């Protein structure tokens, strides 16, 4: 049985001030035309997995998930008692899937991506599901690069398995501009889109092998499922698990790993600069969201809250965001610096604005 697992527990700090602890970016629309990024992700996955849709989220965000996805079965909301990164989160999801379906095939999909071509996305994940059923391997969906990009990790692809399915030779960290240009020119690299498909049992086996402490904790949680001690055991065990990403903890260590290249208008909405990839600019190159007035302003990205107005004159190549009690201004080329700004707010004691 095919199951879709949406990862929806992140904080989205690169989209401050709109994304905050109480309302991280997966619960925002950000001009995609959907109710929220999470709702759009669920809608895209439904044709592939039907009612076998699951969401892994922070315990503090369960109510928001229910509001965003009112038809989702409550037992399919898997709540993390503490943030332990994606390896533990997906392991916890696999434990729940196997309790429900011992033969579960799972698709792990981030909740905060924009997809421009849903039909092509569904065609690609159909291939990925089929590959996960036919091969004893973890299957990723890599993204065909459209430009040299320093903000993404890459997959170096190797020999062909069959059709569009290829082995992954290595996972590559975010490169500098020169290296990114080389990656794109060779045609042997895909962006790491953070999506993968595998038998749920295979994922747990790989976690046990490469992350034994996490595997032991997940086994304890699995043993308690279906009893009146299940939540207590999870609350006691889960917060002590190592905080490790699935890429570092499993994907970079297991073999074989295969990938299918996808070209479906993917955007991870990982910075304010990403708005320019799916929102049209005006005649002066300004990309706006909300009520914005510009005069002699060019190539800016400008976002304002409902009920407010943002006005720019005589400036170029800026990102200007007004949301709630926060205002952000920085050069467009430095959109990734927002995370550093959030770190600075924490360091200077401004937690109330996060």
C-alpha positions as CSV (number, residue, x, y, z in Angstrom):
1,X,0.0,0.0,0.0
2,X,1.3,3.4,-0.9
3,X,1.4,6.1,1.8
4,X,2.2,9.8,1.6
5,X,4.1,11.2,4.6
6,X,4.3,15.0,4.8
7,X,7.1,16.6,6.9
8,X,5.5,19.6,8.5
9,X,7.4,20.4,11.7
10,X,9.9,23.0,10.6
11,X,10.3,26.6,11.6
12,X,11.0,28.3,8.3
13,X,13.4,30.9,9.8
14,X,14.6,32.1,6.3
15,X,11.1,33.6,5.8
16,X,11.1,35.7,8.9
17,X,9.1,37.9,9.7
18,X,6.1,36.2,8.1
19,X,7.2,32.8,9.3
20,X,7.3,32.6,13.1
21,X,7.3,29.9,15.7
22,X,3.6,30.1,16.1
23,X,3.0,30.2,12.3
24,X,5.9,28.6,10.4
25,X,6.0,28.8,6.6
26,X,4.1,25.6,5.9
27,X,1.0,27.3,7.2
28,X,1.4,30.3,5.0
29,X,0.2,30.8,1.4
30,X,3.1,33.2,0.3
31,X,1.3,34.0,-2.9
32,X,1.0,30.5,-4.3
33,X,-2.7,30.8,-4.8
34,X,-3.4,28.0,-2.2
35,X,-4.8,28.1,1.3
36,X,-1.3,27.2,2.6
37,X,1.8,25.4,1.4
38,X,0.8,22.4,3.6
39,X,-2.7,22.3,2.1
40,X,-1.3,22.4,-1.4
41,X,1.1,19.6,-0.7
42,X,-1.7,17.4,0.7
43,X,-3.9,18.1,-2.3
44,X,-1.0,17.1,-4.7
45,X,-0.4,13.8,-2.9
46,X,-4.0,12.7,-2.6
47,X,-4.2,11.2,-6.1
48,X,-1.2,9.0,-5.4
49,X,-2.1,7.8,-1.9
50,X,-5.8,8.6,-1.2
51,X,-6.7,8.5,2.4
52,X,-3.3,7.0,3.3
53,X,-1.9,10.5,3.9
54,X,0.1,11.2,7.0
55,X,1.6,14.4,8.5
56,X,4.5,14.5,10.9
57,X,4.5,17.7,12.9
58,X,5.5,19.3,16.2
59,X,3.1,18.6,19.1
60,X,2.6,22.4,19.3
61,X,1.4,22.5,15.7
62,X,-1.2,19.7,15.7
63,X,-4.1,22.2,16.0
64,X,-2.8,24.1,13.0
65,X,-2.5,20.9,10.9
66,X,-6.1,20.0,11.8
67,X,-7.2,23.5,10.6
68,X,-5.3,23.3,7.4
69,X,-6.4,19.7,6.6
70,X,-9.8,19.2,8.2
71,X,-10.5,15.9,6.4
72,X,-7.2,14.3,7.5
73,X,-7.8,11.3,9.9
74,X,-6.6,12.3,13.4
75,X,-4.6,9.1,13.8
76,X,-2.6,10.1,10.7
77,X,-1.2,13.2,12.5
78,X,2.1,12.0,14.0
79,X,3.1,14.5,16.7
80,X,6.8,14.9,17.7
81,X,7.1,15.6,21.5
82,X,10.3,17.5,20.6
83,X,12.1,18.6,17.5
84,X,14.7,15.9,16.6
85,X,15.3,16.6,12.9
86,X,14.2,14.5,9.9
87,X,15.8,11.1,10.7
88,X,13.9,10.7,13.9
89,X,10.7,12.3,12.4
90,X,10.6,9.9,9.5
91,X,11.5,7.0,11.6
92,X,8.5,7.8,13.9
93,X,6.3,8.1,10.8
94,X,7.5,4.6,9.6
95,X,6.7,3.1,13.0
96,X,3.1,4.4,12.7
97,X,2.8,3.3,9.1
98,X,4.0,-0.3,9.9
99,X,1.6,-0.5,12.8
100,X,-1.2,0.3,10.4
101,X,0.2,-1.5,7.3
102,X,3.1,-4.0,7.6
103,X,3.8,-3.7,3.8
104,X,3.7,0.1,3.7
105,X,5.6,1.9,0.9
106,X,6.2,5.5,2.0
107,X,6.8,8.8,0.1
108,X,8.5,11.4,2.3
109,X,7.6,14.9,1.0
110,X,8.4,18.3,2.6
111,X,5.4,20.4,3.3
112,X,6.8,23.8,2.3
113,X,7.6,23.4,-1.5
114,X,5.8,25.0,-4.4
115,X,5.2,22.8,-7.5
116,X,4.2,24.5,-10.7
117,X,3.2,21.4,-12.7
118,X,1.1,19.0,-10.7
119,X,0.5,16.6,-13.6
120,X,4.2,16.1,-14.2
121,X,4.8,15.9,-10.4
122,X,2.3,13.0,-10.2
123,X,3.8,11.3,-13.2
124,X,7.3,11.5,-11.5
125,X,6.2,10.2,-8.1
126,X,4.3,7.3,-9.8
127,X,7.7,6.3,-11.3
128,X,9.3,6.7,-7.8
129,X,6.7,4.6,-6.0
130,X,7.0,1.9,-8.7
131,X,10.8,1.9,-8.3
132,X,10.5,1.6,-4.5
133,X,8.2,-1.4,-5.0
134,X,10.5,-3.1,-7.5
135,X,14.0,-2.4,-6.0
136,X,15.4,-3.1,-2.6
137,X,16.7,0.5,-2.4
138,X,15.8,4.0,-1.3
139,X,14.6,6.1,-4.2
140,X,14.9,9.9,-4.3
141,X,13.4,12.4,-6.6
142,X,16.1,14.8,-7.7
143,X,15.3,18.1,-9.4
144,X,16.6,18.9,-12.9
145,X,18.6,22.2,-12.3
146,X,17.4,25.3,-14.1
147,X,20.4,27.4,-13.1
148,X,23.6,27.3,-11.0
149,X,22.2,27.5,-7.4
150,X,24.3,27.8,-4.3
151,X,21.4,27.5,-1.9
152,X,20.7,23.8,-2.6
153,X,22.4,20.5,-2.0
154,X,23.1,18.3,-5.1
155,X,22.9,14.7,-6.0
156,X,25.7,13.4,-8.2
157,X,24.1,10.7,-10.4
158,X,25.9,7.7,-11.8
159,X,25.0,4.8,-14.1
160,X,21.4,4.1,-15.3
161,X,19.3,1.4,-13.7
162,X,16.4,1.6,-16.1
163,X,14.8,4.5,-18.0
164,X,15.0,7.6,-15.9
165,X,16.1,5.7,-12.8
166,X,19.8,6.2,-12.0
167,X,22.1,5.3,-9.1
168,X,23.3,8.2,-6.9
169,X,27.1,8.3,-6.6
170,X,27.2,10.9,-3.8
171,X,25.3,13.6,-1.9
172,X,27.0,17.0,-2.3
173,X,26.8,19.9,0.1
174,X,25.8,23.4,-1.1
175,X,28.5,24.6,-3.5
176,X,30.0,28.0,-4.2
177,X,28.9,29.8,-7.4
178,X,31.8,28.4,-9.6
179,X,31.2,24.9,-8.5
180,X,27.4,25.1,-9.0
181,X,28.0,26.3,-12.5
182,X,30.3,23.3,-13.2
183,X,27.6,21.0,-11.8
184,X,24.9,22.3,-14.1
185,X,27.2,22.3,-17.1
186,X,28.1,18.6,-16.7
187,X,24.5,17.4,-16.6
188,X,25.5,14.8,-13.9
189,X,24.0,16.6,-11.0
190,X,20.4,17.1,-9.7
191,X,19.2,19.4,-7.0
192,X,18.4,17.5,-3.8
193,X,14.7,18.1,-3.4
194,X,14.3,16.3,-0.1
195,X,11.8,13.7,-1.4
196,X,12.3,10.0,-1.2
197,X,10.4,6.8,-1.5
198,X,11.0,3.5,0.2
199,X,9.5,0.5,2.0
200,X,8.8,1.7,5.6
201,X,10.5,-1.4,6.9
202,X,13.6,-0.7,4.8
203,X,13.8,2.8,6.3
204,X,13.6,1.5,9.9
205,X,16.2,-1.2,9.1
206,X,18.6,1.5,7.7
207,X,18.0,3.6,10.8
208,X,18.8,0.7,13.1
209,X,22.0,0.0,11.1
210,X,23.4,3.5,10.8
211,X,21.8,5.2,13.8
212,X,21.5,2.4,16.4
213,X,20.5,4.8,19.3
214,X,17.6,6.2,17.3
215,X,16.7,2.7,16.1
216,X,16.5,1.4,19.7
217,X,14.3,4.4,20.7
218,X,12.0,3.9,17.8
219,X,11.7,0.2,18.6
220,X,10.6,1.0,22.1
221,X,7.9,3.4,20.7
222,X,6.8,0.8,18.2
223,X,6.4,-1.8,20.9
224,X,4.1,0.5,22.9
225,X,1.8,1.4,20.0
226,X,-1.7,0.1,20.5
227,X,-1.4,0.2,24.3
228,X,-2.5,2.8,26.8
229,X,1.2,3.6,27.4
230,X,2.0,4.6,23.8
231,X,2.0,8.3,24.3
232,X,3.9,8.2,27.6
233,X,6.6,6.0,26.0
234,X,6.9,8.4,23.1
235,X,7.1,11.4,25.3
236,X,9.8,9.7,27.5
237,X,11.9,8.3,24.7
238,X,11.7,10.6,21.7
239,X,13.2,13.8,23.1
240,X,16.4,11.9,23.9
241,X,17.0,10.7,20.3
242,X,19.9,12.3,18.4
243,X,19.1,15.4,16.4
244,X,20.2,14.3,12.9
245,X,18.9,14.9,9.4
246,X,17.8,11.9,7.3
247,X,20.4,12.8,4.6
248,X,23.3,12.7,7.0
249,X,22.1,9.9,9.2
250,X,20.9,7.5,6.5
251,X,20.9,8.6,2.9
252,X,24.6,9.4,2.7
253,X,25.5,6.1,4.3
254,X,23.2,3.5,2.8
255,X,23.5,1.7,-0.6
256,X,22.1,1.5,-3.1
257,X,20.3,4.8,-3.4
258,X,18.6,5.6,-6.7
259,X,17.1,8.8,-8.1
260,X,14.6,9.9,-10.7
261,X,15.0,13.3,-12.2
262,X,12.0,15.5,-12.0
263,X,11.2,18.7,-13.9
264,X,7.8,20.0,-12.6
265,X,8.4,23.7,-11.6
266,X,9.9,22.8,-8.2
267,X,10.7,25.6,-5.7
268,X,11.6,25.0,-2.1
269,X,10.5,28.5,-1.1
270,X,13.6,28.6,1.0
271,X,14.1,32.4,0.9
272,X,12.2,35.5,0.0
273,X,14.1,35.6,-3.3
274,X,12.2,32.4,-4.3
275,X,9.0,34.4,-4.8
276,X,10.4,35.6,-8.1
277,X,10.4,32.0,-9.4
278,X,6.6,31.7,-9.3
279,X,5.2,35.2,-9.1
280,X,5.3,37.6,-12.1
281,X,7.2,40.8,-11.9
282,X,5.9,44.2,-13.0
283,X,7.4,46.1,-15.9
284,X,10.2,47.3,-13.7
285,X,11.1,43.9,-12.4
286,X,9.4,44.3,-9.0
287,X,7.8,41.2,-7.5
288,X,5.1,42.2,-5.0
289,X,2.7,40.5,-2.5
290,X,0.1,42.5,-0.7
291,X,-0.6,46.2,-1.2
292,X,2.6,47.7,-2.6
293,X,3.3,51.0,-4.4
294,X,6.6,51.7,-6.2
295,X,8.0,54.8,-7.8
296,X,11.3,54.7,-9.8
297,X,12.0,51.3,-8.1
298,X,13.4,48.3,-9.9
299,X,14.0,44.6,-9.3
300,X,12.7,44.6,-5.7
301,X,10.8,41.9,-3.9
302,X,8.2,43.5,-1.6
303,X,5.8,41.9,0.7
304,X,3.2,43.5,3.0
305,X,0.6,42.3,5.4
306,X,-3.1,42.6,4.7
307,X,-4.4,45.9,5.9
308,X,-1.0,47.6,5.4
309,X,0.7,49.3,2.5
310,X,4.4,49.3,1.6
311,X,5.8,52.1,-0.6
312,X,9.2,52.1,-2.2
313,X,10.9,54.9,-4.2
314,X,14.3,55.2,-5.9
315,X,15.7,51.9,-4.7
316,X,16.7,48.7,-6.5
317,X,17.5,45.1,-5.8
318,X,16.1,45.0,-2.3
319,X,13.9,42.6,-0.3
320,X,11.4,44.5,1.9
321,X,9.0,42.5,4.0
322,X,6.5,43.8,6.5
323,X,4.6,41.2,8.6
324,X,3.1,41.7,12.0
325,X,5.5,43.6,14.3
326,X,8.5,42.8,12.1
327,X,10.1,44.6,9.2
328,X,12.9,43.1,7.1
329,X,15.2,45.0,4.6
330,X,18.2,43.5,2.9
331,X,19.8,43.3,-0.5
332,X,18.1,40.8,-2.8
333,X,21.3,38.9,-3.4
334,X,21.7,38.3,0.3
335,X,18.3,36.6,0.9
336,X,19.9,33.7,2.7
337,X,21.2,36.1,5.4
338,X,17.7,36.1,7.0
339,X,18.7,33.0,9.0
340,X,21.7,34.8,10.4
341,X,19.4,37.7,11.3
342,X,17.1,35.4,13.2
343,X,20.1,34.0,15.1
344,X,21.1,37.6,15.9
345,X,17.6,38.3,17.3
346,X,17.9,35.2,19.5
347,X,21.4,36.2,20.7
348,X,20.2,39.7,21.6
349,X,17.2,38.6,23.6
350,X,14.4,39.4,21.1
351,X,12.7,36.0,21.3
352,X,9.3,37.7,21.5
353,X,9.7,38.7,17.8
354,X,10.3,35.2,16.7
